[in-house]
């Protein structure tokens, strides 16, 4: 089986990572790449590391250009993919790496994004526990033709905390997470605060105080897990690395919960997952351990003085946080083995 693939937003970071992974997928053939400002340029001019795709030229991002492919991946800023998707054929598998189809609540979209609400699609986090762990989101992706890929911060926090909520051993209304985030998460457009001279040797919090657009998506996910009255305060911190997320998430333990209960809940939740691994007791991941891999690594601790569990989760924001999750979800939708074209092995140093 060889399916033709189109990637919109191919000149950006997420688009480039999609192309890098898709180029090694045995069942996909990249036939179309599109951009906005960079349309008309050779792909290699904007993605010089993708030597195997040097024959491709960036075309205009229009429904007509994209509609000829079997699969369409959209790596566009919020508000832009929603305008395209309604004009794509129903039988084409469309996977949106942006935010336009993630939220199920129009009011949450209006509050955090604004503009037209485009409706929710099947959610591309296969490992997401649903209904207190009785099922997983993976089941909803089989034969899907429209999939919304989660936000990268959302993936780190959701997978870090979900087992405790599913097992009923943490209080869902008192969740806190602080994330060290690489600069590629802000996209490829020129921004003064992301210049090397600004970011090197410095760290800075951004979108502080519950203003980050990933807030409602995290609440949506952890409510689907089984949390009642979910409340989270999360703060992303920009650090001088090009890619990666290290999320330190904490939750208050329910009365009588032991360290054994915590480890048992997390290990049981992910025992059969290929890409989510709980590390042995006393071990914690580094963001660099996941660079280039479609993995989430989780370390656990109990802060007994305050009765909180601490879950430290690491992932590559461009792979498991975006492009890898998109391809993983596409594999499931098409009946291809889930791990096809995706690596467990990171890149070091």
C-alpha positions in Angstrom: 0.0 0.0 0.0 1.3 3.4 -1.0 -0.8 6.4 -0.1 -0.2 9.9 -1.4 0.3 12.6 1.2 0.0 16.4 1.2 1.4 18.6 3.9 0.2 22.1 4.3 2.4 24.5 6.1 5.4 22.5 5.0 7.9 25.4 5.4 7.4 25.7 9.2 8.8 23.7 12.1 5.8 21.3 12.6 5.5 20.9 8.8 9.2 20.1 8.5 9.0 17.5 11.2 6.0 15.9 9.6 8.0 15.7 6.4 11.0 14.2 8.1 9.0 11.4 9.7 6.7 10.8 6.6 9.8 10.4 4.4 10.7 7.2 6.2 7.2 5.8 6.4 6.9 2.7 4.2 3.3 3.2 3.3 3.2 6.9 2.5 4.5 8.9 -0.4 4.8 12.7 -0.1 3.5 14.1 -3.3 2.4 17.7 -2.3 3.8 20.4 -0.1 2.2 23.8 0.4 2.9 27.1 2.0 1.7 30.6 2.1 4.5 33.2 1.9 7.0 30.7 0.7 4.8 29.2 -2.1 6.8 28.9 -5.3 10.1 28.1 -3.6 11.8 24.7 -3.7 11.1 22.9 -0.4 14.8 22.5 0.2 15.1 26.3 0.4 13.1 26.3 3.6 13.9 22.8 4.9 17.5 22.2 3.8 17.9 19.2 6.1 15.3 17.2 4.0 17.6 16.1 1.2 15.4 13.2 0.1 12.6 15.7 -0.7 14.7 18.1 -2.7 12.5 17.4 -5.8 9.4 19.0 -4.3 8.3 22.6 -4.8 6.0 24.5 -2.3 2.6 25.1 -3.9 -0.1 27.5 -2.8 -2.2 26.3 0.1 -5.7 25.8 -1.4 -8.3 23.1 -1.1 -7.8 22.3 -4.8 -4.1 21.6 -4.4 -4.6 19.5 -1.3 -7.7 17.6 -2.4 -5.8 15.2 -4.7 -4.0 13.4 -1.9 -5.1 10.4 0.1 -3.9 12.0 3.3 -3.7 15.7 4.2 -1.7 16.9 7.1 -2.3 20.5 8.2 0.5 22.3 10.1 -1.0 25.8 10.1 -1.6 28.6 12.7 -5.0 28.5 14.5 -7.9 29.8 12.4 -6.3 28.9 9.1 -6.9 25.2 8.8 -10.6 25.5 9.7 -11.1 27.6 6.6 -9.7 24.8 4.4 -11.1 21.6 5.9 -14.8 22.2 5.0 -13.8 22.2 1.3 -11.8 18.9 1.4 -13.5 15.7 0.2 -15.1 13.6 3.0 -13.2 10.5 2.0 -9.8 12.1 2.4 -8.1 11.5 5.8 -7.4 15.0 7.1 -5.2 15.5 10.2 -5.0 18.9 11.7 -1.9 19.7 13.8 -3.3 23.1 14.8 -5.9 24.0 17.3 -9.0 24.6 15.1 -10.7 21.2 15.8 -9.5 20.3 19.3 -12.1 21.9 21.6 -15.6 20.5 22.1 -16.9 23.6 23.8 -17.6 26.7 21.5 -17.5 29.0 24.6 -14.0 27.8 25.5 -12.9 28.5 21.9 -14.4 31.9 22.0 -12.6 32.7 25.3 -9.2 31.5 24.5 -8.9 31.8 20.7 -11.8 33.9 19.3 -13.1 33.9 15.7 -15.2 31.3 14.0 -15.6 27.9 15.8 -15.0 25.1 13.4 -16.2 22.1 15.5 -14.4 19.3 17.2 -12.9 16.3 15.5 -11.7 12.9 16.7 -8.9 13.6 19.2 -5.5 12.3 18.2 -4.1 11.1 21.6 -4.4 7.3 21.4 -3.2 6.8 24.9 -5.8 9.1 26.6 -7.7 7.2 29.3 -11.4 7.6 29.1 -14.2 7.0 31.6 -11.9 6.2 34.6 -9.7 4.0 32.4 -12.4 1.7 31.0 -11.4 2.6 27.5 -8.9 4.7 25.5 -9.1 7.3 22.8 -7.4 4.9 20.4 -10.7 3.1 19.8 -12.3 6.3 18.5 -9.6 6.8 15.9 -10.2 3.6 14.0 -11.4 4.4 10.4 -11.7 8.1 11.3 -11.4 10.6 8.5 -10.9 13.8 10.5 -8.4 13.9 13.4 -7.3 16.8 15.6 -3.8 16.5 17.1 -3.4 17.7 20.7 -1.3 20.6 21.8 2.2 19.7 22.9 1.9 21.1 26.4 -1.4 19.4 26.7 0.1 16.0 25.9 2.9 16.4 28.5 0.4 17.3 31.3 -2.5 15.0 30.3 -0.4 11.9 30.1 1.5 12.8 33.2 -1.6 13.2 35.4 -4.3 11.1 33.8 -3.5 7.8 35.6 -4.0 9.3 39.0 -7.4 10.9 38.0 -8.6 7.7 36.3 -7.8 5.7 39.5 -9.4 8.2 41.8 -6.3 8.7 43.9 -5.7 12.4 43.3 -7.9 15.5 43.7 -8.6 16.8 40.2 -9.5 20.3 41.3 -6.0 21.1 42.6 -3.5 20.5 39.8 -0.4 22.4 39.1 2.2 22.1 36.3 5.3 24.1 35.3 6.8 23.3 32.0 10.3 24.0 30.5 9.6 24.5 26.8 11.9 24.7 23.8 11.6 27.7 21.5 10.4 25.7 18.4 7.0 25.5 20.1 6.5 29.2 19.3 6.8 28.5 15.6 9.2 29.7 12.9 8.1 33.3 12.3 10.6 36.0 13.4 10.0 37.2 16.9 12.4 39.5 18.8 12.0 37.6 22.1 13.2 34.4 20.3 16.4 35.8 18.9 19.5 33.9 20.0 20.8 36.9 21.9 17.5 37.1 23.8 17.0 33.5 24.7 20.6 32.3 25.2 21.4 31.9 28.9 17.9 33.0 30.0 14.5 31.5 30.9 11.2 33.3 31.0 7.7 32.4 31.9 4.9 33.3 29.4 1.2 33.4 29.3 1.1 33.3 33.0 -2.0 33.2 35.2 -4.3 30.8 33.3 -4.1 32.7 30.0 -2.4 30.0 27.9 -4.7 28.6 25.2 -4.0 25.0 26.1 -5.8 25.5 29.4 -9.3 24.4 28.2 -7.9 21.5 26.3 -6.2 20.1 29.4 -9.4 20.4 31.4 -11.4 18.8 28.6 -9.0 15.8 28.6 -8.8 15.3 32.3 -12.6 15.6 32.5 -12.9 12.8 29.9 -10.5 10.7 32.0 -13.1 10.9 34.8 -12.1 14.0 36.8 -14.9 16.1 38.3 -14.4 19.8 38.8 -11.0 19.7 37.1 -8.9 22.8 37.9 -5.3 23.3 36.8 -2.8 26.1 37.0 0.0 25.7 34.5 2.9 27.9 33.6 5.1 27.4 30.6 8.7 28.6 30.8 10.7 29.3 27.7 14.2 27.9 28.0 17.2 28.0 25.7 16.8 24.7 23.8 15.4 24.3 20.3 13.0 21.5 21.1 11.6 19.5 24.0 9.3 19.8 27.0 9.9 18.9 30.6 6.6 19.1 32.6 6.6 18.9 36.4 3.0 18.3 37.3 1.7 17.9 40.9 -1.7 16.8 42.4 -3.0 16.5 45.9 -3.4 12.8 46.9 -6.7 11.5 48.1 -6.7 10.4 51.8 -5.0 7.1 52.5 -3.2 6.8 49.2 0.2 5.3 49.4 3.3 5.4 47.2 2.5 1.9 46.2 -0.9 2.9 45.0 0.5 5.7 42.9 3.1 3.6 41.2 0.6 0.8 40.6 -1.9 3.2 39.0 0.7 4.8 36.6 2.3 1.5 35.6 -1.0 -0.2 35.0 -2.2 2.7 32.9 0.7 2.5 30.5 1.9 -1.1 30.8 0.8 -1.9 27.2 1.7 1.4 25.6 4.5 1.5 23.1 5.3 5.2 23.3 4.5 6.1 27.0 6.9 4.7 29.6 6.9 5.0 33.4 10.5 5.0 34.7 11.6 2.9 37.7 11.3 4.4 41.1 13.8 7.2 41.7 14.4 7.9 38.1 13.3 11.0 36.2 13.5 11.9 32.5 15.5 14.6 30.9 13.9 16.4 27.9 16.8 15.4 25.8 16.1 11.7 26.3 13.1 12.1 24.0 14.7 14.3 21.2 13.6 12.9 17.9 11.6 10.1 19.4 7.8 9.6 19.6 8.0 8.9 23.3 6.7 10.3 26.6 8.9 9.4 29.6 7.4 9.8 33.1 9.1 9.8 36.5 7.1 9.7 39.7 7.7 10.9 43.3 5.6 11.5 46.4 6.1 14.7 48.4 4.9 13.3 51.7 5.2 16.7 53.5 2.3 18.1 51.5 0.6 15.0 50.4 1.2 15.5 46.6 2.2 13.3 43.8 4.9 14.7 41.4 4.9 13.5 37.8 7.7 14.6 35.7 7.0 14.0 32.0 9.3 14.6 29.0 8.6 14.7 25.3 9.8 16.2 22.0 7.3 18.9 21.3 7.8 18.4 17.5 7.5 14.6 17.5 5.1 13.2 20.2 3.9 16.7 20.8 2.9 17.2 17.2 4.1 15.4 14.1 4.6 12.0 15.7 1.2 12.0 17.3 -0.3 12.9 13.9 1.3 10.0 12.1 0.6 7.6 15.0 -3.1 8.6 14.7 -3.1 8.3 11.0 -1.7 4.8 11.3 -4.5 3.8 13.6 -7.2 5.4 11.4 -5.9 3.5 8.3 -5.4 0.1 10.0 -1.6 0.3 9.8 0.5 -0.9 12.7 0.5 2.0 15.1 4.3 2.4 15.5 5.0 2.3 11.7 7.4 5.0 10.7 8.0 6.2 14.3 11.0 5.7 16.5 11.4 4.9 20.2 15.0 5.9 20.0 16.0 9.5 20.6 19.1 11.4 19.4 22.0 12.1 21.8 24.0 14.0 22.6 
